Amino acid sequence: MSVLLGRIRNAVLNTLPLKSVRECRGYHWFVVGTVCAGAFMAALNVSIINIALPVLKKQFHVRMHIIEWVSLVYLLTLAGLIVPFGRVADMFGPRWMYAFGFTVFMIGSLMCGLAPTLTFLLVSRVVQAIGAAMLQANSVAIITAAAPASDRGKAIGFQASAQGIGLSLGPVIGGALISFLN
């Protein structure tokens, strides 16, 4: 079994991007930018929903202690899955999990936007958080692997800044979406 896992891991690690692309000057900043986008979105979704809770409470005709689960299921799922997803990425490589996490996160976000019921919204937030956990569990590992030692600290700092900015802008963006898009 361990031989099979080793072969799968090597196959995953030796896939895209092409060697010629990886060796381009400044390629690691493209990787850092991609990771920062994921970090920003995952953090944004922690705080973006808070401003919408009163509106959701009215729309779904529930009490506040019920609608707060929209925020809580995301946080609990995210916190509970970061470590296991980090371990899986250690076994098979973080790149495929990061790409898959982006896909899961986007599907969850689409589901949230189309949610007709509170139950569907809660399930959608769990899906979204699963994708966010895949993103956050691997972002620093990807940066560490891609960035040369001379730029590694700066690259990790950009990633941390993207998370902080996402957390900070969540209420602003959430408020704007509620005001302009209802």
N, CA, C and O of each residue as an XYZ file, in Angstrom:
728
protein
N       0.829     -1.195      0.000
C       0.000      0.000      0.000
C       0.873      1.257      0.000
O       0.577      2.218     -0.711
N       1.950      1.253      0.798
C       2.809      2.438      0.856
C       3.523      2.667     -0.476
O       3.816      3.810     -0.827
N       3.805      1.602     -1.216
C       4.428      1.751     -2.538
C       3.460      2.451     -3.486
O       3.858      3.330     -4.250
N       2.189      2.058     -3.434
C       1.177      2.684     -4.277
C       1.020      4.154     -3.922
O       0.948      5.002     -4.812
N       0.965      4.464     -2.634
C       0.852      5.864     -2.209
C       2.063      6.661     -2.656
O       1.929      7.818     -3.053
N       3.248      6.058     -2.596
C       4.457      6.730     -3.055
C       4.412      7.032     -4.543
O       4.825      8.110     -4.970
N       3.913      6.090     -5.336
C       3.802      6.311     -6.782
C       2.788      7.401     -7.100
O       3.017      8.238     -7.974
N       1.672      7.386     -6.390
C       0.665      8.430     -6.598
C       1.248      9.787     -6.239
O       1.067     10.759     -6.973
N       1.944      9.854     -5.117
C       2.555     11.113     -4.674
C       3.540     11.620     -5.717
O       3.507     12.801     -6.062
N       4.415     10.761     -6.229
C       5.391     11.179     -7.238
C       4.722     11.638     -8.513
O       5.164     12.602     -9.138
N       3.648     10.949     -8.909
C       2.921     11.353    -10.113
C       2.309     12.734     -9.939
O       2.343     13.552    -10.858
N       1.747     12.997     -8.756
C       1.134     14.292     -8.486
C       2.187     15.387     -8.449
O       1.974     16.472     -8.990
N       3.314     15.115     -7.821
C       4.358     16.129     -7.693
C       5.026     16.445     -9.020
O       5.558     17.543     -9.185
N       5.015     15.532     -9.956
C       5.688     15.742    -11.232
C       4.744     16.201    -12.330
O       5.090     16.106    -13.508
N       3.572     16.692    -11.985
C       2.637     17.202    -12.976
C       2.849     18.696    -13.156
O       3.879     19.240    -12.759
N       1.875     19.347    -13.753
C       1.977     20.772    -14.036
C       2.330     21.578    -12.804
O       2.042     21.113    -11.701
N       2.915     22.720    -12.905
C       3.262     23.399    -14.130
C       4.518     22.823    -14.780
O       5.335     22.162    -14.140
N       4.633     23.095    -16.050
C       5.763     22.597    -16.806
C       7.068     23.145    -16.254
O       7.113     24.242    -15.698
N       8.110     22.378    -16.415
C       9.424     22.783    -15.905
C       9.848     24.124    -16.501
O      10.414     24.962    -15.799
N       9.578     24.334    -17.793
C       9.960     25.597    -18.433
C       9.234     26.785    -17.798
O       9.787     27.882    -17.721
N       8.008     26.569    -17.348
C       7.256     27.636    -16.681
C       7.816     27.866    -15.286
O       7.989     29.010    -14.866
N       8.100     26.785    -14.566
C       8.635     26.904    -13.207
C       9.972     27.621    -13.183
O      10.308     28.268    -12.191
N      10.732     27.518    -14.250
C      12.068     28.113    -14.275
C      12.070     29.551    -14.780
O      13.136     30.162    -14.849
N      10.930     30.108    -15.130
C      10.850     31.501    -15.564
C      11.215     32.421    -14.408
O      10.897     32.149    -13.250
N      11.876     33.498    -14.740
C      12.266     34.471    -13.721
C      11.015     35.082    -13.094
O      10.112     35.515    -13.810
N      10.957     35.119    -11.786
C       9.822     35.697    -11.076
C       8.603     34.798    -10.989
O       7.541     35.237    -10.547
N       8.736     33.554    -11.402
C       7.600     32.623    -11.366
C       7.023     32.512     -9.956
O       5.808     32.414     -9.784
N       7.888     32.528     -8.958
C       7.403     32.353     -7.582
C       6.441     33.463     -7.172
O       5.602     33.238     -6.300
N       6.528     34.651     -7.765
C       5.590     35.712     -7.409
C       4.200     35.433     -7.978
O       3.195     35.844     -7.397
N       4.142     34.740     -9.107
C       2.851     34.292     -9.627
C       2.220     33.302     -8.646
O       1.022     33.370     -8.372
N       3.028     32.390     -8.124
C       2.546     31.420     -7.135
C       2.068     32.153     -5.887
O       0.996     31.854     -5.360
N       2.856     33.105     -5.417
C       2.486     33.871     -4.222
C       1.173     34.621     -4.457
O       0.316     34.660     -3.574
N       1.013     35.211     -5.631
C      -0.228     35.923     -5.947
C      -1.436     35.007     -5.930
O      -2.500     35.371     -5.428
N      -1.264     33.819     -6.481
C      -2.356     32.842     -6.490
C      -2.717     32.432     -5.067
O      -3.892     32.351     -4.712
N      -1.697     32.177     -4.263
C      -1.935     31.788     -2.869
C      -2.573     32.935     -2.096
O      -3.441     32.709     -1.252
N      -2.151     34.156     -2.379
C      -2.741     35.314     -1.699
C      -4.215     35.478     -2.060
O      -5.020     35.857     -1.210
N      -4.574     35.198     -3.301
C      -5.980     35.277     -3.701
C      -6.819     34.279     -2.898
O      -7.902     34.616     -2.421
N      -6.319     33.064     -2.753
C      -7.032     32.059     -1.962
C      -7.115     32.432     -0.495
O      -8.160     32.271      0.136
N      -6.013     32.931      0.049
C      -5.999     33.340      1.458
C      -6.970     34.491      1.698
O      -7.678     34.523      2.704
N      -6.992     35.429      0.765
C      -7.903     36.569      0.875
C      -9.362     36.104      0.877
O     -10.151     36.525      1.723
N      -9.716     35.232     -0.078
C     -11.101     34.779     -0.187
C     -11.532     33.948      1.022
O     -12.645     34.105      1.524
N     -10.650     33.070      1.482
C     -10.999     32.234      2.636
C     -11.213     33.100      3.880
O     -12.142     32.858      4.651
N     -10.363     34.101      4.076
C     -10.504     34.980      5.238
C     -11.695     35.919      5.084
O     -12.397     36.204      6.054
N     -11.917     36.396      3.873
C     -13.046     37.282      3.617
C     -14.361     36.624      4.031
O     -15.237     37.271      4.604
N     -14.485     35.344      3.735
C     -15.734     34.644      4.019
C     -15.943     34.356      5.498
O     -17.037     33.959      5.901
N     -14.924     34.547      6.300
C     -15.112     34.440      7.743
C     -15.927     35.630      8.236
O     -16.820     35.469      9.068
N     -15.621     36.831      7.723
C     -16.240     38.038      8.271
C     -17.317     38.665      7.389
O     -18.056     39.531      7.859
N     -17.426     38.257      6.133
C     -18.376     38.911      5.228
C     -19.828     38.649      5.638
O     -20.701     39.487      5.414
N     -20.075     37.511      6.226
C     -21.447     37.117      6.540
C     -22.003     37.840      7.765
O     -23.219     37.963      7.911
N     -21.125     38.317      8.642
C     -21.586     38.902      9.905
C     -22.538     40.075      9.700
O     -23.513     40.216     10.437
N     -22.269     40.902      8.726
C     -23.109     42.071      8.488
C     -24.465     41.669      7.903
O     -25.440     42.412      8.014
N     -24.517     40.495      7.283
C     -25.752     40.040      6.631
C     -26.664     39.243      7.552
O     -27.792     38.932      7.172
N     -26.213     38.910      8.732
C     -27.027     38.067      9.616
C     -28.413     38.636      9.908
O     -29.387     37.885      9.859
N     -28.547     39.940     10.213
C     -29.908     40.461     10.440
C     -30.811     40.354      9.212
O     -32.008     40.094      9.334
N     -30.232     40.555      8.036
C     -31.012     40.438      6.803
C     -31.432     38.988      6.580
O     -32.576     38.714      6.217
N     -30.497     38.062      6.802
C     -30.809     36.633      6.653
C     -31.854     36.191      7.670
O     -32.710     35.358      7.373
N     -31.778     36.752      8.863
C     -32.751     36.433      9.910
C     -34.162     36.779      9.436
O     -35.092     35.994      9.621
N     -34.318     37.940      8.831
C     -35.621     38.351      8.317
C     -36.048     37.491      7.129
O     -37.204     37.077      7.034
N     -35.110     37.228      6.230
C     -35.453     36.486      5.019
C     -35.894     35.059      5.325
O     -36.840     34.555      4.721
N     -35.208     34.411      6.264
C     -35.532     33.019      6.575
C     -36.511     32.888      7.741
O     -36.888     31.775      8.109
N     -36.927     34.014      8.326
C     -37.923     34.042      9.399
C     -37.515     33.148     10.576
O     -38.286     32.299     11.023
N     -36.297     33.356     11.063
C     -35.797     32.605     12.215
C     -35.244     33.587     13.235
O     -35.084     34.774     12.952
N     -34.958     33.080     14.409
C     -34.393     33.913     15.464
C     -32.879     34.018     15.278
O     -32.276     33.213     14.569
N     -32.276     35.008     15.916
C     -30.849     35.277     15.742
C     -29.978     34.094     16.167
O     -28.967     33.820     15.519
N     -30.339     33.396     17.223
C     -29.498     32.276     17.670
C     -29.487     31.140     16.639
O     -28.581     30.307     16.663
N     -30.440     31.092     15.769
C     -30.463     30.096     14.687
C     -29.612     30.585     13.508
O     -28.799     29.835     12.968
N     -29.804     31.826     13.124
C     -29.098     32.346     11.948
C     -27.598     32.480     12.205
O     -26.815     32.490     11.255
N     -27.189     32.581     13.456
C     -25.752     32.654     13.769
C     -25.004     31.406     13.321
O     -23.784     31.440     13.154
N     -25.720     30.313     13.126
C     -25.081     29.080     12.650
C     -24.522     29.233     11.238
O     -23.642     28.470     10.841
N     -25.013     30.195     10.484
C     -24.463     30.447      9.150
C     -22.977     30.810      9.270
O     -22.155     30.376      8.463
N     -22.655     31.594     10.266
C     -21.257     31.948     10.526
C     -20.514     30.816     11.230
O     -19.371     30.505     10.893
N     -21.170     30.210     12.200
C     -20.504     29.179     13.017
C     -20.139     27.916     12.237
O     -19.068     27.354     12.463
N     -20.995     27.457     11.328
C     -20.669     26.224     10.601
C     -19.431     26.421      9.739
O     -18.641     25.494      9.562
N     -19.262     27.613      9.207
C     -18.065     27.908      8.412
C     -16.823     27.842      9.294
O     -15.845     27.172      8.961
N     -16.874     28.543     10.418
C     -15.708     28.589     11.307
C     -15.364     27.216     11.892
O     -14.193     26.839     11.948
N     -16.376     26.476     12.325
C     -16.126     25.153     12.907
C     -15.574     24.174     11.870
O     -14.662     23.402     12.165
N     -16.122     24.208     10.670
C     -15.632     23.323      9.607
C     -14.204     23.693      9.233
O     -13.348     22.818      9.108
N     -13.947     24.967      9.057
C     -12.608     25.442      8.708
C     -11.587     25.035      9.767
O     -10.537     24.478      9.448
N     -11.901     25.315     11.011
C     -10.970     24.996     12.098
C     -10.761     23.493     12.252
O      -9.656     23.046     12.561
N     -11.805     22.722     12.039
C     -11.698     21.280     12.219
C     -10.972     20.557     11.101
O     -10.505     19.435     11.296
N     -10.869     21.175      9.935
C     -10.291     20.467      8.791
C      -8.901     20.945      8.373
O      -8.269     20.296      7.540
N      -8.410     22.038      8.913
C      -7.097     22.536      8.486
C      -5.997     21.517      8.767
O      -5.187     21.235      7.884
N      -5.951     20.972      9.946
C      -4.890     20.017     10.284
C      -5.004     18.720      9.471
O      -4.000     18.281      8.910
N      -6.182     18.092      9.384
C      -6.258     16.883      8.544
C      -5.905     17.134      7.080
O      -5.237     16.309      6.457
N      -6.348     18.264      6.526
C      -6.005     18.560      5.133
C      -4.516     18.856      4.980
O      -3.929     18.553      3.942
N      -3.912     19.437      5.987
C      -2.465     19.635      5.951
C      -1.724     18.306      5.904
O      -0.726     18.174      5.197
N      -2.202     17.336      6.646
C      -1.588     16.001      6.640
C      -1.755     15.310      5.296
O      -0.813     14.707      4.782
N      -2.945     15.397      4.730
C      -3.179     14.798      3.416
C      -2.267     15.455      2.373
O      -1.713     14.773      1.510
N      -2.116     16.768      2.457
C      -1.235     17.476      1.524
C       0.225     17.065      1.728
O       0.986     17.003      0.763
N       0.622     16.785      2.961
C       1.977     16.292      3.211
C       2.201     14.950      2.536
O       3.302     14.658      2.069
N       1.165     14.144      2.485
C       1.281     12.815      1.891
C       1.288     12.871      0.359
O       2.042     12.137     -0.280
N       0.464     13.727     -0.230
C       0.275     13.712     -1.676
C       0.723     14.977     -2.385
O       0.714     15.026     -3.615
N       1.109     15.984     -1.653
C       1.530     17.237     -2.257
C       0.456     18.297     -2.145
O      -0.720     18.014     -2.376
N       0.842     19.515     -1.796
C      -0.142     20.572     -1.559
C      -0.746     21.181     -2.815
O      -1.830     21.761     -2.753
N      -0.070     21.062     -3.952
C      -0.533     21.757     -5.159
C      -1.889     21.263     -5.630
O      -2.767     22.074     -5.926
N      -2.080     19.953     -5.709
C      -3.370     19.426     -6.187
C      -4.474     19.742     -5.198
O      -5.602     20.029     -5.597
N      -4.157     19.692     -3.891
C      -5.189     19.982     -2.899
C      -5.574     21.452     -2.948
O      -6.742     21.791     -2.755
N      -4.617     22.320     -3.200
C      -4.918     23.741     -3.293
C      -5.847     24.013     -4.483
O      -6.831     24.740     -4.354
N      -5.530     23.431     -5.627
C      -6.373     23.619     -6.814
C      -7.771     23.039     -6.594
O      -8.770     23.662     -6.954
N      -7.837     21.858     -6.008
C      -9.128     21.245     -5.712
C      -9.892     22.084     -4.690
O     -11.111     22.226     -4.789
N      -9.177     22.640     -3.709
C      -9.799     23.501     -2.707
C     -10.426     24.739     -3.327
O     -11.511     25.154     -2.921
N      -9.746     25.337     -4.317
C     -10.323     26.485     -5.016
C     -11.633     26.090     -5.686
O     -12.612     26.835     -5.631
N     -11.651     24.925     -6.315
C     -12.858     24.456     -6.997
C     -13.993     24.237     -6.001
O     -15.116     24.688     -6.228
N     -13.706     23.553     -4.911
C     -14.724     23.301     -3.882
C     -15.222     24.621     -3.300
O     -16.421     24.794     -3.083
N     -14.308     25.543     -3.049
C     -14.676     26.845     -2.496
C     -15.606     27.603     -3.449
O     -16.594     28.193     -3.011
N     -15.297     27.589     -4.738
C     -16.146     28.291     -5.709
C     -17.521     27.645     -5.821
O     -18.527     28.345     -5.929
N     -17.573     26.325     -5.795
C     -18.861     25.633     -5.836
C     -19.678     25.984     -4.592
O     -20.872     26.267     -4.690
N     -19.033     25.965     -3.427
C     -19.720     26.338     -2.193
C     -20.216     27.776     -2.228
O     -21.310     28.070     -1.748
N     -19.416     28.670     -2.793
C     -19.829     30.077     -2.889
C     -21.037     30.236     -3.804
O     -21.963     30.986     -3.494
N     -21.024     29.531     -4.927
C     -22.175     29.565     -5.834
C     -23.423     29.020     -5.139
O     -24.510     29.584     -5.257
N     -23.248     27.918     -4.416
C     -24.381     27.341     -3.681
C     -24.926     28.332     -2.653
O     -26.140     28.451     -2.487
N     -24.026     29.048     -1.958
C     -24.477     30.043     -0.978
C     -25.304     31.135     -1.649
O     -26.340     31.548     -1.128
N     -24.842     31.594     -2.797
C     -25.557     32.649     -3.502
C     -26.927     32.223     -4.004
O     -27.820     33.054     -4.166
N     -27.091     30.935     -4.247
C     -28.361     30.433     -4.782
C     -29.240     29.765     -3.720
O     -30.285     29.204     -4.049
N     -28.831     29.817     -2.470
C     -29.523     29.083     -1.403
C     -30.975     29.520     -1.238
O     -31.241     30.675     -0.906
N     -31.918     28.601     -1.467
C     -33.332     28.939     -1.301
C     -33.827     28.773      0.134
O     -34.830     29.375      0.518
N     -33.125     27.958      0.929
C     -33.552     27.707      2.308
C     -32.365     27.850      3.245
O     -31.210     27.841      2.819
N     -32.669     27.980      4.522
C     -31.611     28.083      5.516
C     -30.785     26.798      5.580
O     -29.562     26.861      5.710
N     -31.418     25.661      5.493
C     -30.690     24.385      5.524
C     -29.718     24.295      4.357
O     -28.571     23.882      4.527
N     -30.175     24.680      3.178
C     -29.305     24.664      1.998
C     -28.140     25.631      2.182
O     -27.014     25.323      1.791
N     -28.399     26.796      2.774
C     -27.341     27.773      3.036
C     -26.314     27.210      4.014
O     -25.112     27.389      3.819
N     -26.773     26.539      5.052
C     -25.843     25.952      6.027
C     -24.959     24.882      5.379
O     -23.751     24.842      5.614
N     -25.566     24.023      4.569
C     -24.791     22.996      3.860
C     -23.804     23.663      2.901
O     -22.664     23.218      2.766
N     -24.240     24.712      2.250
C     -23.373     25.440      1.316
C     -22.185     26.067      2.030
O     -21.072     26.068      1.505
N     -22.418     26.598      3.219
C     -21.318     27.187      3.992
C     -20.323     26.111      4.436
O     -19.124     26.378      4.524
N     -20.805     24.910      4.714
C     -19.891     23.809      5.052
C     -19.033     23.469      3.835
O     -17.823     23.286      3.964
N     -19.644     23.384      2.665
C     -18.892     23.098      1.432
C     -17.856     24.195      1.193
O     -16.704     23.914      0.861
N     -18.270     25.414      1.361
C     -17.371     26.552      1.190
C     -16.199     26.466      2.167
O     -15.057     26.719      1.783
N     -16.466     26.118      3.402
C     -15.418     26.020      4.419
C     -14.474     24.852      4.158
O     -13.288     24.935      4.477
N     -14.984     23.771      3.585
C     -14.110     22.649      3.216
C     -13.090     23.134      2.189
O     -11.900     22.841      2.305
N     -13.550     23.865      1.197
C     -12.620     24.429      0.207
C     -11.648     25.405      0.843
O     -10.459     25.387      0.526
N     -12.133     26.255      1.735
C     -11.258     27.225      2.410
C     -10.212     26.519      3.266
O      -9.069     26.969      3.335
N     -10.580     25.439      3.907
C      -9.612     24.683      4.719
C      -8.519     24.089      3.836
O      -7.350     24.060      4.223
N      -8.900     23.614      2.649
C      -7.888     23.095      1.714
C      -6.938     24.207      1.284
O      -5.740     23.974      1.129
N      -7.462     25.404      1.091
C      -6.632     26.538      0.706
C      -5.697     26.942      1.842
O      -4.492     27.086      1.639
N      -6.250     27.122      3.021
C      -5.452     27.631      4.133
C      -4.457     26.619      4.679
O      -3.403     26.998      5.190
N      -4.779     25.351      4.577
C      -3.871     24.330      5.097
C      -2.587     24.245      4.281
O      -1.577     23.746      4.778
N      -2.606     24.715      3.057
C      -1.485     24.506      2.153
C      -0.794     25.771      1.671
O       0.230     25.685      0.994
N      -1.315     26.921      1.996
C      -0.786     28.143      1.400
C       0.674     28.407      1.779
O       1.477     28.717      0.900
N       1.032     28.296      3.029
C       2.414     28.555      3.426
C       3.354     27.478      2.887
O       4.489     27.781      2.521
N       2.901     26.237      2.833
C       3.727     25.162      2.280
C       4.017     25.410      0.803
O       5.135     25.176      0.343
N       3.040     25.872      0.073
C       3.236     26.159     -1.351
C       4.210     27.324     -1.528
O       5.102     27.269     -2.375
N       4.040     28.360     -0.739
C       4.955     29.502     -0.818
C       6.376     29.073     -0.465
O       7.329     29.456     -1.143
N       6.514     28.294      0.575
C       7.838     27.837      1.000
C       8.515     27.021     -0.095
O       9.722     27.140     -0.307
N       7.745     26.200     -0.784
C       8.315     25.378     -1.848
C       8.648     26.200     -3.087
O       9.617     25.897     -3.783
N       7.863     27.235     -3.375
C       8.039     27.989     -4.612
C       9.026     29.136     -4.499
O       9.750     29.418     -5.454
N       9.072     29.799     -3.363
C       9.881     31.013     -3.231
C      11.318     30.679     -2.837
O      11.554     29.829     -1.978
N      12.268     31.352     -3.469
C      13.660     31.162     -3.034
C      13.852     31.738     -1.628
O      13.080     32.592     -1.191
N      14.856     31.279     -0.944
C      15.088     31.684      0.447
C      15.166     33.201      0.600
O      14.747     33.740      1.624
N      15.695     33.893     -0.403
C      15.843     35.350     -0.305
C      14.502     36.090     -0.297
O      14.405     37.189      0.248
N      13.481     35.497     -0.891
C      12.160     36.136     -0.955
C      11.108     35.466     -0.090
O       9.960     35.910     -0.061
N      11.475     34.414      0.611
C      10.483     33.607      1.330
C       9.768     34.390      2.428
O       8.545     34.311      2.539
N      10.501     35.138      3.233
C       9.879     35.914      4.308
C       8.911     36.953      3.776
O       7.821     37.133      4.319
N       9.308     37.637      2.712
C       8.452     38.633      2.082
C       7.192     37.971      1.516
O       6.091     38.507      1.644
N       7.359     36.813      0.895
C       6.225     36.100      0.300
C       5.230     35.648      1.364
O       4.021     35.794      1.187
N       5.727     35.106      2.457
C       4.841     34.688      3.547
C       4.166     35.903      4.180
O       3.013     35.820      4.605
N       4.868     37.017      4.243
C       4.271     38.256      4.742
C       3.128     38.737      3.865
O       2.110     39.206      4.373
N       3.288     38.623      2.537
C       2.200     38.981      1.623
C       0.985     38.088      1.858
O      -0.153     38.558      1.850
N       1.237     36.800      2.066
C       0.129     35.863      2.307
C      -0.602     36.222      3.598
O      -1.833     36.235      3.632
N       0.142     36.511      4.648
C      -0.480     36.895      5.922
C      -1.247     38.212      5.773
O      -2.316     38.380      6.360
N      -0.703     39.135      4.992
C      -1.393     40.406      4.750
C      -2.699     40.186      3.993
O      -3.710     40.826      4.283
N      -2.670     39.284      3.030
C      -3.888     38.983      2.264
C      -4.979     38.453      3.186
O      -6.148     38.806      3.033
N      -4.603     37.607      4.140
C      -5.593     37.103      5.095
C      -6.132     38.232      5.960
O      -7.342     38.327      6.169
N      -5.260     39.078      6.460
C      -5.702     40.193      7.305
C      -6.598     41.164      6.553
O      -7.603     41.635      7.086
N      -6.234     41.458      5.322
C      -7.049     42.363      4.507
C      -8.414     41.733      4.223
O      -9.437     42.417      4.246
N      -8.420     40.429      3.956
C      -9.695     39.736      3.729
C     -10.607     39.810      4.944
O     -11.800     40.082      4.817
N     -10.040     39.568      6.127
C     -10.836     39.674      7.356
C     -11.357     41.091      7.553
O     -12.501     41.284      7.965
N     -10.520     42.085      7.258
C     -10.908     43.485      7.468
C     -11.954     43.963      6.474
O     -12.853     44.725      6.831
N     -11.841     43.525      5.240
C     -12.766     44.004      4.209
C     -14.088     43.245      4.169
O     -15.030     43.680      3.507
N     -14.166     42.126      4.866
C     -15.390     41.332      4.857
C     -16.642     42.122      5.195
O     -17.599     42.095      4.421
N     -16.674     42.823      6.316
C     -17.881     43.590      6.636
C     -18.180     44.702      5.635
O     -19.345     44.984      5.355
N     -17.147     45.332      5.098
C     -17.351     46.403      4.121
C     -17.966     45.842      2.842
O     -18.941     46.383      2.320
N     -17.387     44.757      2.347
C     -17.896     44.145      1.112
C     -19.286     43.555      1.343
O     -20.168     43.682      0.494
N     -19.477     42.908      2.496
C     -20.795     42.369      2.822
C     -21.853     43.452      2.884
O     -22.959     43.279      2.372
N     -21.514     44.577      3.515
C     -22.447     45.696      3.591
C     -22.766     46.277      2.227
O     -23.912     46.626      1.947
N     -21.749     46.382      1.377
C     -21.964     46.903      0.026
C     -22.859     45.965     -0.787
O     -23.746     46.416     -1.512
N     -22.621     44.662     -0.662
C     -23.459     43.707     -1.392
C     -24.911     43.771     -0.936
O     -25.828     43.708     -1.755
N     -25.119     43.896      0.374
C     -26.483     43.987      0.890
C     -27.143     45.283      0.425
O     -28.312     45.285      0.039
N     -26.394     46.385      0.461
C     -26.961     47.696      0.085
C     -27.293     47.782     -1.397
O     -28.347     48.293     -1.773
N     -26.391     47.280     -2.237
C     -26.566     47.479     -3.670
C     -27.246     46.313     -4.391
O     -27.907     46.517     -5.409
N     -27.088     45.102     -3.874
C     -27.658     43.934     -4.563
C     -28.799     43.294     -3.800
O     -29.399     42.330     -4.277
N     -29.112     43.819     -2.612
C     -30.194     43.317     -1.788
C     -29.948     41.862     -1.440
O     -30.756     41.248     -0.743
